[in-house]
Amino acid sequence: MTGNYPTPILYSASRAFLQEFQGLLLLKLNVPVSLKSHNTPKGMMYKLSMRGNEGRQEFCKWIKPASVEKQKKLSKLRQGKKTWANIPPPKLLVDVLRAQVPYRAYRNNDYYIYNKGKFTLHALQKLYDIAKQYDCITPILRKEYEILSRNDIAWEQITSIQDMGEQELYDFTVDDDSFVAGPYVILHNSKFYGQSEENIRKKFEEGEKNAPAIIFIDEIDAIASKREETRGEVERRVVAQLLAMMDGLKSRGKVVVIAATNVPNILDPALRRPGRFDREIEVGVPKVEGRLNILKIHTRNMPLAKNVDLEELAKISHGFVGADLASLAKEAAMVVLRRVLADTKIYDKDEAIPKELLEKLRITKEDFKEALRFVRPSALREVLVEVPNIKWEDIGGLETVKQELKEAVEWPLKHPDAFKRLGVRPPKGILLYGPPGTGKTLLAKAVANESEANFISVKGPELLSKWVGESEKGVREVFKKARQSAPTVIFFDEIDSIAPRRGISGDSHVTERMVNQILTEMDGLVEMHDVVIIGATNRPDIVDPALLRPGRFDRIILTPVPSTEARENIFKVHTAKMPLSTDVNLRELAEKTEGYVGADVEAVCREAAILALREDIMAKEITKKHFEAALNKVRPSVSKEVEETYESIKDQFSAAQAKAMKQESPNYFG
């Protein structure tokens, strides 16, 4: 210490690195520095020291937080910091919310939770408050919040990264979308070159000394990913060291290495051969018996009502893993507490809770059903959509179509023994086609709800990506998650956008590669059990013919323009909760709406209600004149010619036409 200013010293194994830093200090900050060699227990290093009292004073003027210049900068930064300023995503907070907090609590901010939007200070505060409400705040979570919410840190997003190899003092590994200055987004491998490898050697030596021993490596993908795909040299050295240590286990004996990962495909192939990790055991999604045993464990200390049937709960919790079932039990308990304690006074810590109140705290079957609305399988959180509570009776008409869907989807999932007894496999896929507005999407939602299966909705354009291979990867991920969480219904809305006829596109053939991927997934070497694919389109003529053969889309169902009887049923569905005048005749309305599809009928009912309100905002009923005015305003979507076109397409889906499609020659080579 000289003149109340400490001597800052920077150490590095790279002389070139310190020379660049020396030039930076001299040119930018006018700080004189000296560069000298420095011998350490780890070998020769170099040190950069500030020269003289003037150098130390100048350096501390810029670096020391208490300096006037620093305080001015910080003050300006604090004044300019807005609640909508971008910050790095709080990974710990997001993980805690997804694991411990019901979806409904943060559904208004789920685009932050599922990485669809850039994080802001405002969003951080809202999500942190939600975590506090559910008592999820831990010391490390509080530390993350304090760092991200500080006004004296400016966050700058990294736009490019240059690989500098082994010459830095510290090894940093960051993603392109990470931010600077976060202790949890920068991986500090070691202070000195080779320290990471030494840490691995120490663990194996410790295991050898304490043999018989098990060395458990959790999340091994973090340190042993494929060497050809890693950016940093440190990761490659760590993998090489791990391979060497595992080969040395043969001579040691009585030491077993167990590793865990949820992304085995990114591990280095050299680790996955016999002699290293000899066996790979998949810990999959539990079956019904497994789910029942897990539920018994998590509910054994819970006051259950007599109507709670854990076997039934195990049957309908398709795709749930142990953590999901634990969350389900907690959420059911929270449902009871919210119901019972909502109108109850808050008791002091030392005050006894009345026995009558404790008797009410029993978890019923309805509480578990309510909890199932919010707790969904972990594997499907990225792609799962909440199935609307739509039943068959909510859809007017289409009786033949509904029956075919029941046979193809509901029966195989609810009565699999019947199909096994007769020795037949259920249909793999159903293609719904018809004019717009005939209820194709509504039918898919109803069949998923009635069959009690998990429901994955895939909108065609969402899978398309500008990067080569990413679109096909998206298709693979959808089918992979569906298999993990079976029974599952995969619904491809507007399937013609991702599976058009091959050979007619003049673009980069991305859709053709997607068609090939879908064909492979539907009818490839990997069997699909309890996974049904439903496609919807109003252009079946441009869907690739290979998808339309048995074994892929086994059933091709036309959702026709509704008949008079069907339109009457649709009117009944949409007017069930509407106060109608006695002069409204639904049969008469059905006869007047030839060519109207389900969406048109719904529009007529809605328009009639709006006309009644326009006439009198306090109107208590809807009259015949309102419906007649609505009919003049809402015109039919489907003409007779369009209806006949779809009927002709239906006739074309015959064996002869399919054969003709297969013989059609493509217009490109490759």
C-alpha positions in Angstrom: 0.0 0.0 0.0 1.4 3.4 -1.0 -0.4 6.7 -0.6 -3.6 4.8 0.5 -3.8 3.1 -2.9 -3.3 -0.7 -3.2 -1.1 -2.2 -6.0 -3.3 -4.0 -8.5 -1.6 -7.1 -10.0 -3.0 -9.3 -12.8 -1.6 -12.8 -13.3 -1.7 -14.9 -16.5 0.0 -17.9 -18.0 0.0 -16.1 -21.4 2.5 -13.3 -21.9 0.8 -12.2 -25.1 -2.5 -11.8 -23.3 -0.9 -9.5 -20.7 0.9 -7.5 -23.4 -2.4 -6.7 -25.0 -3.9 -5.7 -21.7 -0.8 -3.6 -21.0 -1.4 -1.7 -24.3 -5.0 -1.2 -23.4 -4.2 0.3 -20.0 -1.6 2.6 -21.5 -3.6 3.8 -24.5 -7.1 4.0 -23.0 -6.6 4.8 -19.4 -3.1 6.3 -19.4 -2.0 3.9 -16.7 1.8 3.0 -16.6 2.3 -0.8 -16.0 5.2 -3.2 -15.9 5.2 -6.8 -17.1 7.4 -9.4 -15.3 7.7 -13.2 -15.1 6.4 -14.9 -11.9 7.2 -18.4 -10.7 4.3 -20.3 -9.0 3.8 -23.8 -7.7 1.8 -24.5 -10.9 4.7 -23.3 -13.1 5.9 -20.1 -14.8 3.3 -17.3 -15.1 3.5 -13.6 -15.7 2.3 -10.6 -13.7 1.2 -7.1 -14.8 1.8 -4.5 -12.0 0.8 -0.8 -11.9 4.0 1.3 -11.8 4.5 3.9 -9.2 2.1 5.9 -7.1 0.9 7.8 -10.1 0.0 4.5 -11.9 -1.8 3.1 -8.9 -3.7 6.4 -8.4 -4.8 6.6 -12.0 -5.9 2.9 -12.1 -7.9 3.2 -8.8 -9.5 6.4 -10.1 -11.2 4.3 -12.8 -11.7 1.1 -10.9 -12.3 2.0 -7.2 -16.1 2.1 -6.6 -15.8 5.1 -4.2 -14.1 7.4 -6.8 -16.0 10.5 -7.9 -15.8 9.5 -11.6 -17.2 6.0 -10.8 -20.0 7.4 -8.7 -21.0 9.8 -11.5 -21.1 6.9 -14.0 -23.1 4.8 -11.6 -25.5 7.6 -10.9 -26.1 8.2 -14.6 -26.6 4.4 -15.0 -29.1 4.2 -12.2 -31.1 7.2 -13.6 -31.2 5.6 -17.1 -32.1 2.1 -15.9 -35.7 1.4 -16.8 -38.0 -1.3 -15.6 -38.2 -2.6 -19.2 -34.5 -2.8 -19.6 -33.3 -6.3 -20.8 -31.5 -8.5 -18.4 -30.2 -12.1 -18.6 -32.8 -14.8 -18.0 -32.9 -15.8 -14.3 -32.3 -19.5 -14.9 -32.6 -20.6 -11.2 -35.9 -18.7 -10.8 -37.3 -20.1 -14.0 -36.4 -23.7 -13.0 -38.0 -23.3 -9.6 -41.2 -21.8 -11.0 -41.5 -24.6 -13.6 -40.9 -27.3 -10.9 -42.7 -26.0 -7.9 -45.3 -23.5 -8.9 -48.6 -24.4 -10.7 -48.9 -23.2 -14.3 -51.9 -21.0 -13.6 -49.8 -18.8 -11.3 -47.5 -17.6 -14.1 -49.5 -18.4 -17.3 -49.7 -14.6 -18.1 -45.9 -14.5 -18.1 -45.2 -18.0 -19.6 -43.5 -16.5 -22.7 -40.6 -15.6 -20.3 -40.7 -19.1 -18.6 -40.5 -21.0 -21.9 -37.8 -18.7 -23.4 -40.1 -17.0 -26.0 -39.4 -13.4 -24.8 -36.5 -11.3 -23.6 -36.4 -10.8 -19.8 -36.9 -7.4 -18.3 -36.5 -6.0 -14.8 -40.3 -5.8 -14.7 -40.8 -9.5 -15.5 -38.1 -10.4 -13.0 -39.9 -8.6 -10.2 -43.3 -10.2 -11.1 -42.0 -13.7 -11.2 -39.9 -13.3 -8.1 -43.1 -12.1 -6.3 -44.9 -15.3 -7.5 -42.1 -17.5 -6.1 -42.4 -15.6 -2.8 -46.1 -16.3 -2.7 -45.4 -20.1 -3.0 -42.6 -20.0 -0.4 -40.0 -21.1 -3.0 -37.3 -18.5 -2.2 -33.9 -20.1 -1.3 -30.7 -18.2 -0.4 -29.1 -18.9 -3.9 -32.4 -17.8 -5.6 -32.4 -14.6 -3.5 -28.7 -14.0 -4.5 -29.6 -14.4 -8.2 -32.4 -11.9 -7.8 -30.2 -9.4 -6.0 -27.6 -9.5 -8.7 -30.0 -9.1 -11.6 -32.0 -6.3 -10.0 -29.0 -4.2 -9.1 -29.0 -0.7 -10.7 -25.2 -0.5 -10.9 -24.7 -3.3 -13.3 -25.2 -2.8 -17.1 -26.1 -5.9 -19.0 -24.8 -6.3 -22.5 -25.8 -9.2 -24.7 -23.0 -11.1 -26.4 -23.4 -11.1 -30.2 -20.2 -12.9 -31.2 -17.6 -15.1 -29.5 -14.0 -15.6 -30.6 -12.3 -18.9 -29.5 -8.9 -17.9 -28.0 -7.8 -21.4 -27.1 -5.7 -22.0 -24.0 -4.0 -18.7 -23.6 -6.3 -17.0 -21.1 -5.9 -17.1 -17.4 -9.5 -18.2 -17.0 -11.6 -20.5 -19.2 -15.0 -19.1 -20.0 -17.8 -21.1 -21.8 -20.8 -19.1 -22.8 -23.6 -19.5 -25.3 -24.3 -16.9 -28.0 -27.5 -15.8 -26.2 -25.9 -15.5 -22.8 -25.1 -12.1 -21.1 -21.9 -10.6 -19.6 -21.5 -10.3 -15.9 -23.6 -13.1 -14.6 -21.8 -15.5 -12.2 -24.2 -18.3 -13.2 -23.8 -18.0 -16.9 -20.0 -18.0 -16.9 -18.4 -21.4 -16.2 -15.1 -20.8 -14.3 -13.3 -24.1 -14.9 -10.1 -23.4 -13.0 -7.7 -20.7 -12.2 -4.7 -22.5 -13.6 -4.2 -24.6 -16.7 -5.0 -28.3 -16.0 -6.8 -27.7 -12.7 -10.1 -29.2 -14.1 -8.4 -32.4 -15.1 -6.7 -32.6 -11.6 -10.1 -32.3 -10.0 -11.3 -35.4 -11.9 -8.2 -37.3 -10.9 -8.7 -36.5 -7.3 -12.3 -37.8 -7.3 -11.2 -41.1 -8.8 -8.2 -41.4 -6.4 -10.6 -40.7 -3.5 -12.9 -43.5 -4.8 -9.9 -45.9 -5.0 -8.9 -45.1 -1.4 -12.4 -45.7 -0.1 -13.1 -48.9 -2.2 -15.6 -50.5 -2.5 -17.0 -47.2 -3.8 -19.5 -45.7 -6.3 -18.5 -42.6 -8.2 -21.8 -40.8 -9.3 -21.5 -38.1 -11.9 -24.8 -36.2 -12.2 -25.6 -34.3 -15.4 -22.5 -35.8 -17.1 -23.5 -34.1 -20.4 -22.2 -30.9 -18.8 -18.6 -32.1 -18.8 -18.5 -34.9 -21.4 -20.3 -33.7 -24.5 -19.1 -34.6 -28.0 -15.6 -33.3 -28.5 -16.1 -32.4 -32.1 -19.1 -30.1 -31.2 -17.6 -28.3 -28.2 -16.1 -24.8 -28.6 -13.7 -24.7 -25.7 -10.4 -26.6 -25.3 -11.1 -27.2 -21.6 -14.1 -29.5 -22.4 -12.0 -31.6 -24.7 -9.3 -32.0 -22.1 -11.9 -32.9 -19.5 -13.4 -35.7 -21.7 -9.9 -37.0 -22.5 -9.1 -37.1 -18.7 -12.4 -38.8 -17.9 -11.7 -41.5 -20.6 -8.2 -42.1 -19.2 -9.5 -42.5 -15.6 -12.2 -44.9 -16.6 -9.8 -47.1 -18.5 -7.7 -47.2 -15.3 -10.6 -48.6 -13.3 -9.8 -52.2 -14.6 -6.7 -52.4 -12.5 -8.4 -50.8 -9.4 -11.5 -53.0 -9.0 -14.4 -52.5 -6.6 -15.0 -48.9 -8.0 -18.1 -48.4 -10.1 -18.9 -45.3 -12.1 -22.6 -44.3 -12.5 -23.6 -41.3 -14.5 -26.9 -39.7 -15.1 -28.1 -37.5 -18.0 -31.4 -36.7 -19.8 -29.6 -36.0 -23.1 -27.5 -39.2 -23.8 -27.2 -38.4 -27.5 -24.8 -35.5 -26.9 -22.3 -37.6 -24.9 -19.0 -38.3 -26.5 -19.2 -41.7 -28.3 -15.9 -42.9 -26.7 -17.7 -42.9 -23.3 -20.5 -45.1 -24.5 -18.5 -48.2 -25.5 -18.0 -51.4 -23.5 -15.1 -51.0 -21.0 -16.3 -47.6 -20.0 -20.0 -47.2 -19.6 -20.8 -50.9 -20.3 -24.5 -50.6 -19.7 -27.1 -47.9 -20.5 -30.3 -48.1 -18.5 -33.2 -46.0 -19.5 -35.3 -44.7 -16.6 -38.4 -44.2 -18.6 -41.9 -42.9 -17.8 -43.6 -45.2 -15.3 -46.4 -47.4 -16.3 -49.8 -47.6 -14.5 -48.4 -49.9 -11.7 -45.4 -47.6 -11.2 -47.6 -44.5 -11.0 -49.8 -46.2 -8.5 -46.9 -47.0 -6.2 -45.5 -43.5 -6.5 -48.9 -42.0 -5.7 -49.2 -44.3 -2.6 -45.9 -43.0 -1.4 -46.7 -39.3 -1.8 -50.2 -39.6 -0.4 -49.6 -41.9 2.6 -49.5 -39.0 5.1 -52.3 -37.0 3.4 -55.9 -37.1 4.7 -57.7 -38.6 1.7 -61.5 -38.8 1.4 -63.2 -42.1 0.8 -64.0 -41.3 -2.8 -60.3 -41.0 -3.8 -59.4 -43.9 -6.1 -55.6 -43.9 -6.6 -55.9 -46.7 -9.2 -58.1 -44.5 -11.3 -55.8 -41.6 -10.8 -52.8 -43.6 -11.9 -54.7 -44.7 -15.1 -55.5 -41.1 -16.2 -52.1 -39.5 -15.3 -50.6 -40.6 -18.6 -46.9 -39.5 -19.1 -46.4 -38.4 -15.5 -43.0 -39.1 -13.9 -42.3 -39.2 -10.1 -41.7 -35.4 -9.8 -45.0 -34.7 -11.7 -47.0 -37.0 -9.4 -45.4 -35.4 -6.3 -46.4 -32.0 -7.7 -49.9 -33.4 -8.3 -50.3 -34.4 -4.7 -49.1 -31.0 -3.5 -51.4 -29.1 -5.9 -54.4 -31.2 -4.7 -53.5 -30.3 -1.1 -53.3 -26.6 -2.2 -56.8 -26.9 -3.8 -58.2 -28.0 -0.4 -56.4 -25.2 1.5 -57.7 -22.6 -0.9 -61.2 -23.9 -0.7 -61.3 -24.3 3.1 -59.1 -21.5 4.3 -60.5 -18.8 2.0 -63.1 -17.7 4.5 -61.2 -18.7 7.6 -59.4 -16.4 10.0 -55.6 -16.7 10.2 -54.5 -18.4 13.4 -51.4 -17.4 15.4 -48.5 -19.8 15.6 -49.2 -20.9 19.1 -53.0 -21.0 18.7 -54.7 -24.4 18.3 -56.6 -25.0 15.1 -60.2 -26.1 15.8 -61.0 -29.8 15.3 -63.9 -28.9 13.0 -61.6 -27.1 10.6 -59.1 -30.0 10.6 -62.0 -32.4 9.7 -62.7 -30.3 6.6 -59.1 -30.6 5.4 -59.7 -33.8 3.5 -58.6 -34.2 -0.2 -61.3 -35.5 -2.4 -61.5 -37.0 -5.9 -62.6 -33.6 -7.2 -59.5 -31.9 -5.7 -57.3 -34.3 -7.7 -59.2 -33.7 -10.8 -58.8 -29.9 -10.3 -55.1 -30.3 -9.7 -54.8 -32.3 -13.0 -55.8 -29.1 -14.8 -52.6 -27.4 -13.7 -50.0 -30.1 -13.4 -49.0 -31.5 -16.7 -46.3 -34.1 -17.7 -42.7 -32.6 -17.5 -41.8 -34.1 -20.9 -44.6 -32.2 -22.6 -44.3 -28.8 -21.0 -42.7 -27.3 -24.1 -45.2 -28.7 -26.6 -48.3 -29.4 -24.5 -51.4 -27.3 -24.9 -54.2 -27.4 -22.3 -57.1 -29.5 -23.7 -60.3 -27.4 -23.7 -63.2 -29.1 -21.9 -65.0 -30.0 -25.2 -67.2 -33.0 -25.2 -68.9 -34.8 -28.1 -72.2 -33.3 -27.3 -70.7 -29.8 -27.7 -70.3 -30.5 -31.4 -73.5 -30.4 -33.5 -74.0 -32.8 -36.3 -71.1 -34.9 -37.8 -72.4 -38.0 -36.1 -70.7 -40.4 -38.6 -67.4 -38.6 -38.3 -67.6 -38.7 -34.5 -68.3 -42.4 -34.5 -65.2 -43.0 -36.8 -63.0 -41.0 -34.5 -64.3 -42.9 -31.4 -63.4 -46.2 -33.1 -60.0 -45.0 -34.2 -58.8 -43.2 -31.1 -61.0 -43.8 -28.0 -61.5 -47.5 -28.4 -57.8 -48.5 -28.7 -56.8 -46.3 -25.7 -59.7 -47.3 -23.5 -60.1 -51.0 -24.6 -56.7 -52.2 -25.8 -57.5 -55.8 -24.7 -60.3 -56.0 -27.3 -57.9 -55.2 -30.1 -55.4 -57.8 -28.8 -58.1 -60.4 -28.5 -59.0 -60.0 -32.2 -55.3 -59.7 -33.3 -55.5 -56.3 -35.0 -53.6 -53.1 -34.5 -55.5 -49.9 -34.2 -55.2 -47.1 -36.8 -52.1 -45.0 -36.6 -53.4 -41.8 -38.1 -56.6 -40.0 -39.2 -56.8 -37.3 -41.8 -59.7 -34.9 -41.4 -60.4 -32.8 -44.5 -63.2 -30.6 -45.6 -64.1 -27.0 -46.2 -63.0 -24.3 -43.7 -65.2 -24.0 -40.7 -66.6 -27.5 -40.6 -65.2 -28.3 -37.2 -62.0 -30.3 -37.9 -59.9 -28.6 -35.1 -62.9 -28.9 -32.7 -63.2 -32.6 -33.4 -59.5 -33.2 -32.7 -59.8 -31.3 -29.3 -63.0 -33.3 -28.4 -61.4 -36.7 -29.2 -58.3 -35.8 -27.0 -60.6 -34.7 -24.2 -62.9 -37.7 -24.4 -60.0 -40.3 -24.7 -58.2 -38.7 -21.7 -55.0 -38.8 -23.6 -52.2 -36.2 -23.6 -52.7 -33.7 -26.5 -49.9 -32.1 -28.6 -51.0 -29.5 -31.0 -48.5 -28.8 -33.9 -49.2 -25.9 -36.2 -47.4 -26.5 -39.4 -45.5 -23.1 -39.8 -44.2 -23.4 -36.2 -41.9 -26.3 -37.3 -40.4 -24.6 -40.3 -36.9 -23.2 -39.7 -34.4 -21.4 -41.9 -31.6 -23.6 -40.6 -30.9 -26.8 -42.4 -32.0 -29.8 -40.4 -33.8 -27.9 -37.7 -37.3 -28.5 -39.2 -36.7 -32.2 -39.2 -35.3 -32.1 -35.7 -38.5 -30.4 -34.6 -40.6 -33.2 -36.1 -38.4 -35.8 -34.3 -38.7 -34.0 -31.0 -42.6 -33.9 -31.2 -42.8 -37.7 -31.9 -40.1 -38.4 -29.2 -42.1 -36.5 -26.6 -45.3 -38.2 -27.7 -43.8 -41.7 -27.2 -42.4 -40.8 -23.8 -45.8 -39.5 -22.6 -48.1 -42.1 -24.4 -51.0 -42.3 -24.8 -50.8 -39.1 -26.8 -52.8 -37.5 -29.6 -50.6 -35.5 -32.0 -52.7 -33.0 -33.9 -51.2 -31.5 -37.1 -53.3 -28.4 -38.0 -52.9 -27.3 -41.6 -50.8 -30.4 -42.4 -50.6 -29.4 -46.0 -48.2 -26.6 -45.0 -45.5 -29.1 -43.8 -46.4 -32.2 -45.9 -47.1 -31.0 -49.4 -46.7 -33.3 -52.4 -43.0 -33.9 -53.1 -41.6 -32.7 -56.4 -43.8 -29.7 -56.9 -41.8 -27.3 -54.8 -39.1 -25.0 -56.2 -37.6 -24.0 -52.9 -34.8 -25.5 -50.8 -36.8 -28.7 -50.4 -37.2 -28.2 -46.7 -40.8 -29.4 -46.7 -39.8 -32.5 -48.7 -37.3 -33.4 -46.0 -40.0 -32.8 -43.4 -42.3 -35.2 -45.3 -39.6 -37.8 -45.3 -39.1 -37.4 -41.5 -42.9 -37.7 -40.8 -43.1 -40.8 -43.0 -40.2 -42.3 -41.1 -41.7 -41.5 -37.7 -45.1 -42.8 -38.6 -44.0 -46.1 -40.2 -40.3 -46.5 -39.4 -38.3 -49.0 -37.3 -39.4 -47.4 -34.0 -42.8 -48.7 -33.1 -45.4 -46.2 -31.9 -47.5 -47.5 -29.0 -50.6 -45.6 -27.9 -49.7 -42.6 -30.2 -52.4 -41.4 -32.6 -51.7 -38.8 -35.3 -54.6 -36.6 -36.5 -54.1 -34.2 -39.4 -56.5 -31.5 -40.5 -56.5 -29.8 -43.9 -58.8 -28.1 -46.4 -56.4 -29.0 -49.3 -56.1 -32.8 -49.3 -55.2 -32.8 -53.0 -51.8 -31.3 -52.2 -50.9 -33.6 -49.3 -48.1 -36.0 -50.2 -49.7 -39.3 -51.4 -47.3 -41.4 -49.4 -49.0 -40.1 -46.2 -52.4 -41.2 -47.4 -51.8 -44.9 -47.6 -52.8 -47.5 -44.9 -50.2 -47.7 -42.2 -49.9 -44.0 -42.0 -53.2 -42.1 -42.3 -55.3 -45.2 -42.2 -58.6 -43.3 -42.2 -59.3 -40.3 -44.4 -62.5 -38.7 -43.2 -64.4 -35.9 -44.9 -66.0 -33.4 -42.6 -68.9 -32.4 -44.9 -71.0 -29.3 -45.1 -73.7 -30.0 -42.5 -77.2 -31.2 -43.6 -80.4 -29.5 -42.4 -80.6 -31.8 -39.4 -77.0 -31.2 -38.5 -77.4 -27.5 -38.8 -80.4 -27.7 -36.5 -78.2 -29.5 -33.9 -75.5 -26.9 -34.4 -78.0 -24.1 -33.7 -79.1 -26.0 -30.6 -75.5 -26.2 -29.3 -74.7 -22.5 -29.9 -78.1 -21.2 -28.5 -78.1 -23.5 -25.5 -77.2 -20.6 -23.2 -78.9 -17.8 -25.1 -82.3 -16.4 -24.0 -84.4 -17.0 -27.1 -87.9 -15.6 -27.8 -90.8 -18.0 -28.4 -90.9 -16.9 -32.1 -87.5 -18.3 -32.8 -87.8 -21.6 -34.7 -84.4 -23.4 -35.0 -85.7 -25.9 -37.6 -86.8 -22.9 -39.8 -83.3 -21.3 -39.4 -81.6 -24.6 -40.3 -83.7 -24.8 -43.5 -82.7 -21.2 -44.5 -79.0 -21.8 -44.0 -78.1 -24.2 -46.8 -74.4 -24.0 -47.5 -73.6 -22.7 -44.0 -70.9 -24.6 -42.1 -70.5 -24.8 -38.3 -68.4 -21.6 -38.1 -71.1 -19.7 -40.1 -73.9 -20.9 -37.8 -71.9 -19.7 -34.8 -71.4 -16.4 -36.5 -75.1 -16.0 -37.1 -75.9 -16.7 -33.4 -73.3 -14.2 -32.3 -74.4 -11.6 -34.7 -78.1 -12.0 -33.7 -77.1 -11.4 -30.0 -75.1 -8.3 -30.9 -78.0 -6.9 -33.0 -80.3 -7.4 -30.0 -77.9 -5.5 -27.7 -77.5 -2.8 -30.3 -81.3 -2.3 -30.3 -81.4 -2.3 -26.5 -78.3 -2.8 -24.3 -80.7 -4.1 -21.5 -82.3 -6.7 -23.9 -83.3 -9.9 -22.2 -84.0 -12.1 -25.2 -83.2 -12.6 -28.9 -86.1 -12.6 -31.3 -86.7 -14.0 -34.8 -86.1 -10.6 -36.5 -82.6 -10.5 -35.0 -81.8 -13.9 -36.5 -83.2 -12.8 -39.9 -81.1 -9.6 -39.9 -78.1 -11.7 -38.9 -78.7 -14.1 -41.9 -78.6 -11.1 -44.3 -75.3 -10.1 -42.8 -73.5 -13.5 -42.6 -73.3 -15.3 -45.9 -72.5 -19.0 -46.4 -68.8 -19.8 -46.7 -69.2 -22.8 -49.0 -70.8 -22.7 -52.4 -72.4 -25.7 -54.1 -69.4 -26.0 -56.5 -67.0 -26.1 -53.6 -69.1 -28.8 -51.9 -69.2 -30.9 -55.0 -65.4 -30.5 -55.3 -64.8 -32.0 -51.9 -67.2 -34.8 -52.7 -65.2 -35.6 -55.9 -62.0 -35.6 -53.8 -63.6 -38.1 -51.6 -64.3 -40.4 -54.6 -60.7 -40.0 -55.7 -59.4 -41.5 -52.5 -59.8 -45.1 -53.9 -57.3 -47.8 -54.5 -57.1 -47.1 -58.2 -56.5 -43.4 -57.6 -53.8 -44.1 -55.0 -52.1 -46.4 -57.5 -52.2 -43.6 -60.2 -50.7 -41.2 -57.7 -47.8 -43.5 -57.0 -47.1 -43.9 -60.7 -46.9 -40.1 -61.2 -43.3 -39.2 -62.2 -41.5 -36.5 -60.2 -40.3 -33.3 -61.9 -36.9 -33.2 -60.3 -33.9 -35.4 -59.7 -32.0 -36.0 -56.4 
